[in-house]
């Protein structure tokens, strides 16, 4: 006899019964053991950070992963699913700072780096129970008993091995460049991190007058959206093959591009037309004189990067705060005036604005220009500006030393290997990701922080010789010490050893590395390769399938590909399904500040996992934004699951009448 189906099924209750059955009979493990080891389907789990609660978007990601892995299991493949935890980096540090009531690097150092990192280690698994429960509750089969964890010595050792490989192949270097920099976190960011934090902001849009030397009442008209950088101005750039004009306007003579006369407010008279090349070499009076540089400054230089699409066709050059500015500054031997400290505040010498955060100082700088007759016009502009992906502070482009991975040396191989990957949808691989690779820049690796994989570079204090350490044993041998229990700061910083080139002492550089390198190293580090498990690694590389949100095109998807191409000249994954964001039912991005987030545990308690999973998979294609509406789950319960239940009820009724037996 078949058991009759209740008129009203309680999905949450039924699912708990099924989950207990799975646990009791170890169904997940049996689904692996019953499959041929020689027929694997390799899946990589992108490591979440467990110091924040999981959201509804995590249900979406895990539903897709589980759907594909179950399908492959039913097709006879052996699908081992190793969990992972991303445990380093700013996400953890910022939470610990809040918890301790401190802010910034100085206060962390005062508190004690050892104690701070110990707190970070505690914090990383704050919400692990919630993550494990969500994973269990939605039926996502994952090996949570043997996860890879990025803070372990074994994981770090593999990362060191990879970095030493890059170092030995001349794919790592230290460079002084303009780099995206977070003044709140006081660290550099990589280009892929920057791409995650753009948002629309309102900034000043000012036109300033820079007086031409030895010409009465004559000014270059210059436009900028960053008034604070004017303090570091050392040159003006014009395009040599653009026509400029000198006009008479309100009793003053202004010089600007002929095609930008539309910026002039009111009547004017054109006095003469001047080819850009004729302006080159002209000198002007600086707006501010806080510094007296040794090199020549405050004159006009040629620049074929100057355009007339906006502004005045005259570009203000501040080599301390812009990549193009820095390059042209190097070309013309311009001074680099750095009036901003590492926290983004003006230094003591900038008297009127000292200790002010640069963006906060903008209005005061504008007022200063107005009072000195140097301001032509001040407005505001709404544009996209990069912010820190973790603390949401506006980024600066800051000249500093950092360590880089030379990804540009392998640009062609990155592009070629990307073409071997099956992208779903393919437009992501060809468009968003492919275009990202076309514009590849070297990976800014080092971070001026505390809780992370230490950069494995030691520098001689005498001769400057550098050395990369590729394993724990190599470090113990070089330093002639018996053991080191923790490879993190500050303990690793205490280890020094003799220089092999001179009699000096090798000291570790103070930085840690980009947390995205940690996650991108998981195909190797999860097995502690190459120190052990070489056969297991070979069987599990590359992945047959990965899937995460669209934001990972410039995060995990990129770090996986970059590391694997630089190491082995092959992609780390064969198929990548990229899903879009989950929005609220009005089409707005979910955020705590808007109050429109969805608690997945509440949805699961009300409707159950199966209706939620089916809804997420069918309400729209995963690669287009999903508008989440709880009413849609109710519809799924009625129309889809209701139909299944009615069909089964019909079967039970007549199977029992006919005394049908399943054989």
C-alpha positions as CSV (number, residue, x, y, z in Angstrom):
1,X,0.0,0.0,0.0
2,X,1.1,3.5,-0.8
3,X,0.8,6.2,1.9
4,X,-1.9,8.7,1.2
5,X,-0.7,12.3,0.5
6,X,-2.0,14.9,2.9
7,X,-4.3,17.6,1.3
8,X,-1.9,20.3,2.5
9,X,1.8,19.5,2.4
10,X,4.0,21.3,4.9
11,X,7.2,21.7,2.8
12,X,9.5,22.8,5.6
13,X,8.4,19.9,7.8
14,X,8.7,17.4,5.0
15,X,12.2,18.7,4.1
16,X,13.4,18.3,7.7
17,X,12.3,14.7,7.6
18,X,14.3,14.2,4.3
19,X,17.3,15.9,5.7
20,X,17.3,13.6,8.7
21,X,17.1,10.6,6.4
22,X,20.0,11.9,4.4
23,X,22.1,12.4,7.5
24,X,21.2,9.1,9.1
25,X,22.0,7.1,6.0
26,X,24.9,9.2,4.7
27,X,23.2,9.7,1.3
28,X,25.6,12.4,0.2
29,X,28.7,10.2,0.8
30,X,27.0,7.3,-0.8
31,X,26.3,9.4,-3.9
32,X,30.0,9.8,-4.3
33,X,31.2,6.3,-3.3
34,X,28.7,4.6,-5.6
35,X,30.2,6.4,-8.7
36,X,33.3,5.3,-10.7
37,X,36.4,7.1,-9.4
38,X,37.7,7.1,-13.0
39,X,34.7,9.2,-14.1
40,X,35.1,12.4,-12.1
41,X,33.2,15.7,-12.5
42,X,35.4,18.3,-10.9
43,X,33.6,21.2,-9.1
44,X,35.3,24.1,-7.3
45,X,33.4,25.9,-4.5
46,X,34.2,29.6,-4.5
47,X,35.1,30.3,-0.8
48,X,32.8,32.7,1.1
49,X,33.8,34.7,4.1
50,X,31.9,33.5,7.2
51,X,32.2,36.7,9.2
52,X,29.0,38.0,7.7
53,X,25.5,36.4,7.5
54,X,24.5,34.6,4.3
55,X,21.9,36.3,2.1
56,X,19.3,35.3,-0.5
57,X,21.9,35.8,-3.2
58,X,23.9,33.0,-1.7
59,X,20.9,30.7,-2.0
60,X,20.8,31.5,-5.7
61,X,24.5,30.7,-6.2
62,X,24.3,27.5,-4.2
63,X,21.1,26.3,-5.9
64,X,22.7,26.6,-9.3
65,X,25.8,24.7,-8.1
66,X,23.8,22.0,-6.5
67,X,21.5,21.6,-9.5
68,X,24.5,21.0,-11.9
69,X,26.4,18.7,-9.4
70,X,23.2,16.6,-8.8
71,X,22.6,16.3,-12.5
72,X,26.2,15.1,-13.1
73,X,25.8,12.6,-10.2
74,X,22.6,11.2,-11.8
75,X,24.5,10.9,-15.1
76,X,27.0,8.6,-13.3
77,X,29.8,11.0,-12.5
78,X,31.7,11.0,-9.3
79,X,31.2,14.6,-7.9
80,X,33.3,15.4,-4.8
81,X,32.4,18.7,-3.5
82,X,35.0,20.2,-1.1
83,X,33.9,23.3,0.8
84,X,36.2,26.3,1.4
85,X,36.5,29.4,3.5
86,X,38.0,32.7,2.6
87,X,39.5,34.0,5.8
88,X,41.9,36.8,5.2
89,X,41.7,40.5,4.2
90,X,39.9,43.7,4.7
91,X,36.4,42.2,5.2
92,X,37.7,40.6,8.4
93,X,39.9,43.4,9.5
94,X,37.2,46.1,9.2
95,X,34.7,44.0,11.3
96,X,37.3,43.4,14.0
97,X,38.1,47.1,14.1
98,X,34.4,47.8,14.7
99,X,34.2,45.1,17.3
100,X,37.2,46.6,19.2
101,X,36.1,50.2,18.8
102,X,39.3,51.2,17.0
103,X,39.9,52.7,13.5
104,X,42.9,52.8,11.3
105,X,46.4,51.3,11.2
106,X,47.9,53.4,14.0
107,X,45.3,52.2,16.5
108,X,45.7,48.6,15.4
109,X,49.5,48.9,16.0
110,X,48.8,50.5,19.4
111,X,46.4,47.6,20.3
112,X,49.0,45.0,19.1
113,X,49.3,43.2,15.8
114,X,49.5,39.8,17.5
115,X,46.3,40.4,19.5
116,X,44.5,42.0,16.5
117,X,45.3,39.1,14.2
118,X,44.2,36.6,16.9
119,X,40.9,38.5,17.0
120,X,40.7,38.3,13.2
121,X,41.2,34.5,13.4
122,X,38.3,34.3,15.9
123,X,36.1,36.5,13.8
124,X,36.3,34.7,10.5
125,X,34.0,31.9,11.6
126,X,31.5,34.1,13.5
127,X,28.6,33.1,11.4
128,X,29.9,29.6,10.4
129,X,26.9,28.0,12.1
130,X,24.5,30.1,10.0
131,X,26.4,29.2,6.8
132,X,26.5,25.5,7.6
133,X,22.8,25.6,8.5
134,X,21.9,27.4,5.3
135,X,23.9,24.9,3.3
136,X,22.2,22.0,5.0
137,X,18.7,23.5,4.9
138,X,18.7,24.3,1.1
139,X,19.9,20.8,0.4
140,X,23.3,21.9,-1.0
141,X,25.5,18.8,-0.7
142,X,29.0,20.0,0.2
143,X,31.8,18.4,2.2
144,X,31.8,20.7,5.2
145,X,33.8,18.3,7.3
146,X,37.1,18.7,5.3
147,X,37.1,22.3,3.9
148,X,40.1,24.2,2.7
149,X,40.8,27.3,4.9
150,X,43.0,30.1,3.5
151,X,44.6,31.0,6.9
152,X,46.2,27.6,7.5
153,X,50.0,27.3,7.3
154,X,49.6,24.6,4.6
155,X,47.5,26.9,2.4
156,X,49.9,29.8,2.9
157,X,52.8,27.5,2.0
158,X,51.3,26.6,-1.3
159,X,50.6,30.3,-2.0
160,X,54.3,31.0,-1.2
161,X,55.3,28.3,-3.7
162,X,53.3,29.9,-6.4
163,X,54.7,33.3,-5.7
164,X,58.3,32.0,-5.7
165,X,57.6,30.4,-9.1
166,X,56.5,33.8,-10.4
167,X,59.5,35.5,-8.8
168,X,61.9,33.0,-10.4
169,X,60.3,33.5,-13.8
170,X,60.6,37.3,-13.6
171,X,56.9,37.7,-13.2
172,X,57.1,39.6,-9.9
173,X,58.6,43.0,-9.4
174,X,58.5,46.0,-7.1
175,X,57.5,49.3,-8.8
176,X,56.8,52.9,-7.9
177,X,53.6,53.7,-9.7
178,X,50.3,55.6,-9.4
179,X,48.0,53.0,-7.8
180,X,44.4,53.0,-6.6
181,X,44.6,53.6,-2.8
182,X,42.1,53.5,0.0
183,X,43.0,56.3,2.5
184,X,40.8,54.8,5.2
185,X,42.3,51.3,5.0
186,X,45.7,52.8,4.1
187,X,46.5,50.3,1.4
188,X,46.7,49.9,-2.3
189,X,44.1,48.0,-4.3
190,X,44.3,46.0,-7.5
191,X,42.5,47.0,-10.7
192,X,40.0,44.1,-10.2
193,X,39.1,45.3,-6.7
194,X,38.6,48.9,-8.0
195,X,36.2,47.7,-10.6
196,X,33.9,46.3,-7.9
197,X,33.4,49.7,-6.1
198,X,32.3,52.3,-8.7
199,X,29.3,54.3,-7.8
200,X,27.6,57.5,-8.9
201,X,28.7,60.6,-6.9
202,X,28.4,64.3,-7.0
203,X,31.7,66.1,-7.3
204,X,32.9,69.7,-7.9
205,X,33.4,70.8,-11.5
206,X,35.6,73.9,-11.5
207,X,37.2,76.1,-14.0
208,X,40.3,77.9,-12.7
209,X,42.4,80.6,-14.2
210,X,46.2,80.1,-14.2
211,X,48.0,83.4,-14.9
212,X,50.4,83.4,-17.8
213,X,53.9,84.7,-16.8
214,X,55.0,88.0,-18.3
215,X,51.6,88.6,-20.0
216,X,49.3,91.1,-18.3
217,X,45.8,90.0,-17.5
218,X,46.2,86.7,-19.4
219,X,45.2,83.3,-18.1
220,X,45.0,79.6,-19.1
221,X,41.5,78.3,-18.4
222,X,41.7,74.9,-16.9
223,X,39.0,72.4,-15.8
224,X,39.1,69.8,-13.0
225,X,36.8,67.6,-10.9
226,X,39.4,67.2,-8.2
227,X,40.2,70.7,-6.9
228,X,42.4,69.1,-4.1
229,X,44.9,67.9,-6.7
230,X,45.6,71.5,-7.8
231,X,47.9,71.9,-4.8
232,X,50.2,69.3,-6.6
233,X,49.9,70.9,-10.0
234,X,53.3,71.3,-11.8
235,X,52.4,71.6,-15.5
236,X,49.6,72.2,-18.0
237,X,49.2,69.9,-21.1
238,X,47.9,71.0,-24.5
239,X,47.5,69.0,-27.7
240,X,50.1,70.2,-30.2
241,X,47.7,69.7,-33.1
242,X,44.6,71.4,-31.7
243,X,43.8,75.0,-32.3
244,X,43.5,77.2,-29.2
245,X,42.2,80.8,-29.0
246,X,42.9,83.8,-26.8
247,X,39.7,85.6,-26.1
248,X,38.7,88.8,-24.3
249,X,36.0,88.1,-21.8
250,X,34.9,90.3,-18.9
251,X,38.0,92.4,-19.2
252,X,40.3,89.3,-19.0
253,X,42.2,87.4,-21.7
254,X,41.6,83.6,-21.5
255,X,43.3,80.8,-23.4
256,X,41.4,77.6,-24.2
257,X,40.7,75.2,-27.1
258,X,38.7,76.7,-30.0
259,X,36.2,73.9,-30.0
260,X,35.5,74.4,-26.2
261,X,34.3,78.0,-26.4
262,X,30.9,76.7,-25.4
263,X,32.2,76.6,-21.8
264,X,32.4,80.4,-21.8
265,X,29.5,82.1,-20.1
266,X,28.5,85.3,-21.9
267,X,29.9,87.4,-24.7
268,X,33.6,87.3,-25.8
269,X,35.9,88.4,-28.5
270,X,38.4,86.1,-30.2
271,X,41.7,88.0,-30.2
272,X,43.9,85.3,-31.9
273,X,44.0,81.7,-32.9
274,X,47.1,79.8,-31.6
275,X,48.2,76.2,-32.6
276,X,48.8,74.1,-29.6
277,X,52.4,73.6,-30.4
278,X,53.0,77.4,-30.0
279,X,51.8,77.3,-26.4
280,X,54.3,74.6,-25.4
281,X,57.0,76.0,-23.2
282,X,55.0,79.0,-21.9
283,X,55.2,79.5,-18.2
284,X,52.5,80.4,-15.7
285,X,52.2,81.3,-12.1
286,X,51.3,78.5,-9.7
287,X,48.0,78.6,-7.9
288,X,49.7,77.5,-4.6
289,X,53.3,77.7,-3.5
290,X,53.6,75.4,-0.5
291,X,56.6,73.6,-2.1
292,X,59.7,74.8,-4.0
293,X,60.7,71.9,-6.3
294,X,64.2,71.5,-7.6
295,X,63.0,70.5,-11.1
296,X,61.5,72.9,-13.5
297,X,57.7,73.3,-13.0
298,X,54.7,75.4,-14.0
299,X,55.0,75.4,-17.7
300,X,53.1,74.1,-20.7
301,X,54.0,70.6,-22.1
302,X,52.6,68.8,-25.2
303,X,50.3,65.8,-24.7
304,X,48.5,63.8,-27.4
305,X,46.2,62.4,-24.7
306,X,44.6,65.8,-24.4
307,X,41.0,65.8,-25.9
308,X,38.3,68.4,-26.4
309,X,35.4,66.2,-25.5
310,X,35.1,68.0,-22.2
311,X,36.8,70.7,-20.2
312,X,38.8,73.4,-22.0
313,X,41.4,71.4,-23.9
314,X,44.0,72.2,-21.3
315,X,44.8,69.5,-18.8
316,X,46.3,70.2,-15.3
317,X,49.1,67.8,-14.5
318,X,49.7,66.5,-11.0
319,X,52.1,63.5,-11.3
320,X,51.4,62.5,-7.7
321,X,47.8,61.7,-8.4
322,X,47.2,60.2,-11.8
323,X,48.6,57.5,-14.0
324,X,48.7,59.6,-17.2
325,X,50.1,62.5,-15.2
326,X,52.8,60.4,-13.6
327,X,53.9,59.0,-17.0
328,X,54.1,62.4,-18.6
329,X,55.8,63.7,-15.5
330,X,58.5,61.0,-16.0
331,X,58.9,61.9,-19.6
332,X,59.4,65.6,-18.9
333,X,61.2,65.2,-15.5
334,X,58.5,67.0,-13.7
335,X,58.6,67.1,-9.9
336,X,56.2,64.9,-7.9
337,X,54.6,67.1,-5.2
338,X,53.1,64.8,-2.5
339,X,51.2,66.9,0.0
340,X,48.9,64.1,1.2
341,X,49.7,61.6,3.9
342,X,48.7,57.9,3.8
343,X,45.4,58.6,5.5
344,X,44.4,60.9,2.7
345,X,44.9,64.2,4.7
346,X,46.9,67.2,3.8
347,X,50.3,67.4,5.5
348,X,51.5,70.2,7.8
349,X,53.1,72.3,5.0
350,X,49.7,72.8,3.4
351,X,48.9,75.3,6.0
352,X,45.3,76.4,5.2
353,X,44.1,72.8,4.7
354,X,46.4,70.9,7.0
355,X,45.0,67.6,8.5
356,X,41.9,67.9,6.3
357,X,40.8,64.8,4.3
358,X,41.3,65.8,0.6
359,X,37.7,65.4,-0.5
360,X,36.5,67.4,2.6
361,X,38.9,70.2,1.7
362,X,37.5,70.6,-1.8
363,X,34.9,73.3,-0.8
364,X,37.5,75.3,1.1
365,X,40.0,75.1,-1.8
366,X,37.3,76.4,-4.1
367,X,36.6,79.2,-1.8
368,X,40.3,80.0,-1.5
369,X,40.5,80.2,-5.3
370,X,37.4,82.4,-5.4
371,X,38.9,84.8,-2.8
372,X,42.1,85.1,-4.8
373,X,40.4,85.8,-8.1
374,X,41.6,82.4,-9.6
375,X,38.1,80.8,-10.0
376,X,36.2,81.2,-13.2
377,X,33.3,79.0,-12.5
378,X,32.2,76.3,-10.0
379,X,29.5,73.8,-10.5
380,X,28.9,70.1,-9.6
381,X,28.9,67.0,-11.8
382,X,27.5,63.6,-11.3
383,X,29.8,60.9,-12.4
384,X,31.1,57.4,-11.6
385,X,33.9,57.3,-9.1
386,X,35.8,54.3,-7.6
387,X,35.2,53.5,-3.9
388,X,36.8,50.9,-1.7
389,X,34.9,47.6,-2.2
390,X,35.0,46.9,1.5
391,X,34.8,50.2,3.5
392,X,33.1,52.4,0.8
393,X,35.6,55.2,1.1
394,X,36.4,57.2,-2.1
395,X,39.7,56.0,-3.5
396,X,42.7,58.2,-4.4
397,X,45.2,57.5,-7.1
398,X,48.4,57.7,-5.1
399,X,52.1,57.4,-6.0
400,X,53.7,54.7,-3.9
401,X,55.9,51.6,-4.0
402,X,54.1,48.2,-4.4
403,X,54.8,44.7,-5.5
404,X,53.3,43.6,-8.8
405,X,52.6,40.4,-10.7
406,X,53.6,40.9,-14.4
407,X,50.2,39.7,-15.9
408,X,50.7,42.0,-18.9
409,X,53.6,39.7,-19.9
410,X,51.1,37.0,-20.4
411,X,48.2,39.0,-21.8
412,X,48.0,37.1,-25.1
413,X,48.0,33.8,-23.2
414,X,45.3,35.0,-20.9
415,X,43.1,35.9,-23.9
416,X,43.9,32.7,-25.7
417,X,43.1,30.5,-22.6
418,X,39.9,32.4,-22.0
419,X,38.7,31.3,-25.4
420,X,39.0,27.7,-24.3
421,X,36.4,28.3,-21.5
422,X,32.7,27.7,-22.1
423,X,31.0,30.8,-20.7
424,X,27.3,30.7,-19.8
425,X,26.2,33.1,-21.1
426,X,28.9,33.4,-23.7
427,X,28.5,37.2,-23.8
428,X,30.2,37.4,-20.4
429,X,33.3,35.6,-21.6
430,X,33.5,37.6,-24.9
431,X,32.3,40.9,-23.5
432,X,32.7,41.8,-19.8
433,X,35.5,39.3,-19.1
434,X,37.1,39.3,-22.5
435,X,37.3,43.1,-22.6
436,X,38.7,43.1,-19.1
437,X,41.6,40.9,-20.3
438,X,42.2,43.1,-23.4
439,X,42.8,46.0,-21.0
440,X,44.9,44.0,-18.6
441,X,47.3,45.8,-16.2
442,X,49.9,44.3,-13.9
443,X,48.3,42.8,-10.7
444,X,49.0,45.1,-7.7
445,X,49.7,42.3,-5.2
446,X,51.0,43.9,-1.9
447,X,48.7,45.3,0.8
448,X,49.8,47.5,3.7
449,X,47.7,45.6,6.2
450,X,48.0,42.9,8.9
451,X,45.6,39.9,8.5
452,X,46.6,38.1,5.3
453,X,49.1,35.8,3.7
454,X,52.5,37.5,4.2
455,X,54.3,38.5,1.1
456,X,57.3,36.0,0.9
457,X,60.0,38.5,-0.1
458,X,63.0,39.2,2.1
459,X,65.3,42.2,1.4
460,X,68.9,42.6,2.5
461,X,69.3,45.7,4.7
462,X,72.8,46.3,3.4
463,X,72.9,45.5,-0.3
464,X,69.2,45.5,-1.2
465,X,69.3,42.0,-2.6
466,X,65.8,40.3,-2.6
467,X,64.9,36.7,-2.1
468,X,61.6,34.8,-2.3
469,X,61.0,32.0,0.1
470,X,58.9,29.2,-1.3
471,X,58.2,26.9,1.6
472,X,58.2,26.7,5.4
473,X,61.1,24.3,5.4
474,X,63.2,26.6,3.2
475,X,62.5,29.4,5.7
476,X,63.5,27.2,8.7
477,X,66.7,26.2,6.9
478,X,67.7,29.7,5.8
479,X,67.0,31.1,9.3
480,X,68.5,28.1,11.1
481,X,65.5,27.8,13.4
482,X,63.7,24.6,14.5
483,X,60.1,25.7,14.0
484,X,57.6,28.5,13.4
485,X,54.0,27.8,14.5
486,X,52.3,30.6,12.7
487,X,53.3,32.1,9.4
488,X,51.2,35.3,9.9
489,X,52.3,38.7,11.1
490,X,53.9,39.6,13.5
491,X,55.7,36.3,14.0
492,X,56.9,36.0,10.4
493,X,58.4,39.5,10.6
494,X,60.7,38.4,13.4
495,X,62.5,35.8,11.2
496,X,65.7,37.1,9.6
497,X,68.6,35.4,8.0
498,X,72.1,36.2,6.4
499,X,72.3,37.6,2.9
500,X,74.0,35.3,0.5
501,X,75.4,38.2,-1.5
502,X,77.0,40.1,1.4
503,X,77.2,40.1,5.2
504,X,73.9,41.9,5.6
505,X,70.7,40.7,7.2
506,X,67.6,39.7,5.1
507,X,64.4,41.2,6.5
508,X,60.9,40.5,5.3
509,X,59.0,43.2,3.5
510,X,56.1,44.3,5.8
511,X,53.2,43.7,3.4
512,X,50.6,41.0,3.1
513,X,49.1,40.0,-0.3
514,X,45.8,40.6,-2.1
515,X,43.1,38.4,-0.6
516,X,42.0,37.6,-4.2
517,X,45.3,35.8,-4.7
518,X,44.4,33.5,-1.8
519,X,41.1,32.5,-3.4
520,X,42.6,32.2,-6.9
521,X,45.2,29.7,-5.5
522,X,42.6,27.3,-4.2
523,X,42.9,24.6,-7.0
524,X,46.5,24.0,-5.6
525,X,46.4,25.1,-2.0
526,X,43.3,23.1,-1.1
527,X,45.5,20.0,-1.6
528,X,48.7,21.6,-0.2
529,X,50.2,21.0,-3.6
530,X,53.1,20.5,-4.5
531,X,54.2,19.4,-1.0
532,X,51.7,16.5,-0.9
533,X,48.6,15.1,-2.7
534,X,50.1,15.6,-6.2
535,X,48.1,12.7,-7.6
536,X,44.9,14.2,-6.1
537,X,45.6,17.6,-7.6
538,X,46.2,16.1,-11.0
539,X,42.8,14.4,-10.9
540,X,41.1,17.6,-9.8
541,X,42.6,20.1,-12.1
542,X,41.2,21.9,-14.0
543,X,37.6,22.2,-12.8
544,X,34.8,21.0,-15.1
545,X,32.5,23.6,-13.7
546,X,32.4,26.7,-11.5
547,X,29.6,29.2,-10.9
548,X,29.3,32.5,-9.0
549,X,27.8,36.0,-9.4
550,X,28.6,38.4,-12.2
551,X,30.8,40.4,-9.8
552,X,33.3,37.6,-9.8
553,X,34.3,38.2,-13.4
554,X,36.8,40.6,-12.0
555,X,37.3,38.8,-8.8
556,X,37.6,35.0,-8.4
557,X,37.1,34.1,-12.1
558,X,40.0,36.4,-12.9
559,X,42.3,35.3,-10.1
560,X,41.7,31.7,-11.0
561,X,42.6,32.2,-14.6
562,X,45.5,34.6,-14.1
563,X,47.3,32.2,-11.6
564,X,46.7,29.1,-13.7
565,X,47.8,30.7,-17.0
566,X,51.0,32.1,-15.4
567,X,51.7,28.7,-13.7
568,X,50.7,26.2,-16.3
569,X,49.5,28.1,-19.4
570,X,46.0,26.6,-19.1
571,X,42.7,27.7,-17.7
572,X,41.7,26.6,-14.2
573,X,38.1,25.8,-15.2
574,X,36.3,24.5,-18.4
575,X,32.8,25.8,-17.9
576,X,31.8,29.0,-16.0
577,X,28.1,29.9,-15.3
578,X,27.8,33.5,-14.2
579,X,24.6,34.6,-12.6
580,X,23.2,38.1,-12.2
581,X,22.2,40.0,-9.1
582,X,19.0,39.4,-7.1
583,X,17.0,42.6,-6.9
584,X,13.9,43.5,-4.9
585,X,10.5,43.2,-6.6
586,X,10.7,46.9,-7.7
587,X,14.0,46.2,-9.5
588,X,16.1,48.0,-6.9
589,X,19.5,46.6,-5.6
590,X,19.1,45.0,-2.2
591,X,20.9,46.7,0.7
592,X,20.5,47.0,4.5
593,X,20.3,50.8,4.2
594,X,17.3,50.5,1.9
595,X,15.7,48.0,4.2
596,X,14.8,45.7,1.2
597,X,17.0,42.7,2.0
598,X,15.4,39.2,2.3
599,X,16.2,36.9,5.2
600,X,16.7,33.4,3.6
601,X,16.0,31.6,6.8
602,X,12.6,33.3,7.1
603,X,11.7,32.3,3.5
604,X,12.9,28.7,4.2
605,X,10.8,28.5,7.4
606,X,7.7,29.7,5.6
607,X,7.9,28.1,2.2
608,X,10.6,25.4,2.3
609,X,13.7,25.0,0.2
610,X,12.3,23.2,-2.8
611,X,9.8,26.0,-3.7
612,X,12.5,28.6,-3.2
613,X,15.1,26.7,-5.3
614,X,12.6,26.1,-8.1
615,X,11.5,29.7,-8.1
616,X,15.1,31.0,-8.3
617,X,15.9,28.7,-11.2
618,X,12.7,29.4,-13.2
619,X,11.5,33.0,-12.5
620,X,14.1,34.3,-15.0
621,X,17.3,33.0,-16.7
622,X,20.1,33.1,-14.0
623,X,22.2,35.4,-16.2
624,X,19.6,38.2,-16.2
625,X,18.8,40.2,-13.0
626,X,16.1,38.4,-10.9
627,X,13.4,40.5,-9.2
628,X,12.7,38.6,-6.0
629,X,9.0,38.5,-5.1
630,X,7.8,36.2,-2.3
631,X,4.4,36.0,-4.0
632,X,6.2,34.2,-6.9
633,X,7.2,31.4,-4.5
634,X,3.5,31.0,-3.5
635,X,2.7,30.7,-7.2
636,X,5.4,28.0,-7.6
637,X,3.9,26.1,-4.6
638,X,0.4,26.1,-6.2
639,X,1.1,25.7,-9.9
640,X,4.3,23.5,-10.0
641,X,4.4,21.6,-6.7
642,X,0.6,21.5,-6.5
643,X,0.5,19.8,-9.9
644,X,3.1,17.2,-8.8
645,X,1.2,16.5,-5.6
646,X,-2.1,16.1,-7.5
647,X,-0.5,13.7,-10.0
648,X,1.0,11.6,-7.3
649,X,-2.3,11.6,-5.3
650,X,-4.1,10.3,-8.3
651,X,-1.5,7.6,-8.7
652,X,-1.7,6.6,-5.0
653,X,-5.5,6.4,-5.1
654,X,-5.7,4.0,-8.1
655,X,-2.5,2.1,-7.2
656,X,-4.0,1.2,-3.9
657,X,-7.3,0.2,-5.5
658,X,-5.5,-2.1,-8.0
659,X,-3.1,-3.3,-5.3
660,X,-0.2,-2.2,-7.6
661,X,3.3,-3.3,-6.4
662,X,6.5,-1.6,-7.6
663,X,9.1,-4.2,-8.6
